Amino acid sequence: MARDLPVRQFRKPVGLIKQENGRLDPALLRAIKPFGHLYKPAAASWQAMKQAAKKDGVILKPTSAFDAYRPYTIQRSVFMQRYTAEHIEGASVRTFEGRLYYLKRGLAPLASPGTSNHGWGCAVDIWGVTAEGRLEWLLANYERFGWSHELQSEPWHIRYNLGDDLPLGVV
Ligand SMILES: [Zn+2]
């Protein structure tokens, strides 16, 4: 799928400055539909965006409950399933706790524990993003809700860039 995704600079919410990635105060999070949690402004925007998509016949949801806000313990356990400290020639690498980790063959890359935007409650992995017009709908609409992509290589992964602010028309 050769397509240019808009990748914007992440604006970390001021409300999260004293927080630790993946260990957010639950009072800062809000449940989203159909499952999962996000940092409150991102959650409000998500709900509005999801409704707008639904009006256009497009269903938006995370791939699983932990593919929105992802607690540190979950990020760590998935990371340990996908990466190994044993050297793998040519593998993609991550640094975690001062060591190099190698991505096992055939598995999707993941941010090191403590560094993912999922841990800030500001990212969602979109279920079936390349099917049923979802990506096309997002590209046409998500920026007005404050979302963009983080990496060209991960079309399913979108993140909220308005920090503590809400998009116009969302309360
Ligand atoms: Zn993601």
Boltz pocket constraint, residues with backbone or C-beta under 6 A from the ligand:
constraints:
  - pocket:
      binder: B
      contacts: [[A, 67], [A, 118], [A, 123], [A, 124], [A, 125], [A, 156], [A, 157], [A, 158]]
      max_distance: 6.0
